Amino acid sequence: MTANINLPRVLRVGAGASREIAQILKSLGLSRPLVVTDPFMVQCGYAGLLIDDLDAAGLAHSIFSDCVPDPTTDSVQAALTVLDAGNHDSVVALGGGSSLDTAKAVAVLGVHGGKMRDYKVPAVVDSGLPVLAIPTTAGTGSEATRAAVITDTETGEKMLCMGLGMMPVAALVDYELTLSMPYRLTADTGIDSLCHALEAYVSRRANPFTDSIALTAMTTIATHLRTACEQPDNCEAREAMMLAATQGGMAFANASVTLIHGMSRPIGAFYHVPHGLSNAMLLPEVTAWTVPAATERYATCARHMGMATTADNDDTACEKLVHGLRALCSDLSVPGPKAYGIEEAAWFEALPVMAEQALASGSPANNPRIPEAADIVALYERVWAA
């Protein structure tokens, strides 16, 4: 089977990469960007540095700085209004996954119009304004994917939207922008990256290109995530996590995520749990349920993450993997749904709809063990009890 690989046209990785934005815009023949970012990026000064670089290069620009966590169709529309008010030829995204996904949505709607729900999977959109992505969290990998997740304000559904129109033409991966990330964000986005790599490796759409990238990312994350959380100024750990996040994005963008992400989106939509944290809540239990269908693959993951050795047979390695993932989530103080503050009645009442939405996302169909709705409901129940 032929692997279909899609990546950004330009990829700059390393300290200071974000300051090359004006040069890269010009090299791509672009001169009128809309900057899409969030209030924190303005407050901490990163947006100001970006604007200064655009001004110094004589590039006309506007800015939308009101991105919200877990972007909604309302917030996308607000950004689109700013885009439509100017003669923009590109979108520069600065921030975490929410800002990057908002920018992708704006880039597509700015060219094609319509409503965001017109572009949710299984629809595919293959063109849009050029997006240049500058991630400031080591987690989503959105700078290297052709996907965006937008919540429909009217229905509450977290919609997965895909297509080459959402693939950034350039990604500027600068780990120095992550030095201000707090502990919880570092932990949750780091586990999000781990899920990307792990799911890509066991996905039914895995291929030799993504396998090598996914395993490298898993090894890096297992080595450096705890340090990045405990020592936020540790540049070696921050740099490693930032690169692993981009690698995880490359891996899942070309092999797909699986059941964890499928089940994660409804948790975010119903209870406003940050995406990385909802993945972390699910990671150990969903992995334990899926392991019997891909023992060899999961055993390889365990060995690459240092949770098992070559002396362990595959069954033992898988047991150690599940134990290791539980230990990681415990060490990083990942709360379960109950500890997060979700009411028990609200959780259990929503399970049938959550399971339906998880299946509708398409991601569970790539899982080594394909679930039915009843399986997903049972897993949500297990996650509550964990």
Secondary structure by P-SEA (a helix, b strand, c coil): cbbbbbbbcccccccccccaaaaaaaaacccbbbbbbcaaaaaaaaaaaaaaaaaaacccccccccccccccaaaaaaaaaaaaaccccbbbbcccaaaaaaaaaaaaaacccccccccccccccccccbbbbbbcccccccccccbbbbbcccccccccccccccccccccccccccccccaaaaaaaaaaaaaaaaaaaacccccaaaaaaaaaaaaaaaacaaaaaacccaaaaaaaaaaaaaaaaaaaaaccccaaaaaaaaaaaaccccaaaaaaaccaaaaaaaccccaaaaaaaaaaaccccccccaaaaaaaaaaaaaaaaaaacccccccccccaaaaaaaaaaaaaaaaaacccccccccccaaaaaaaaaaaaac
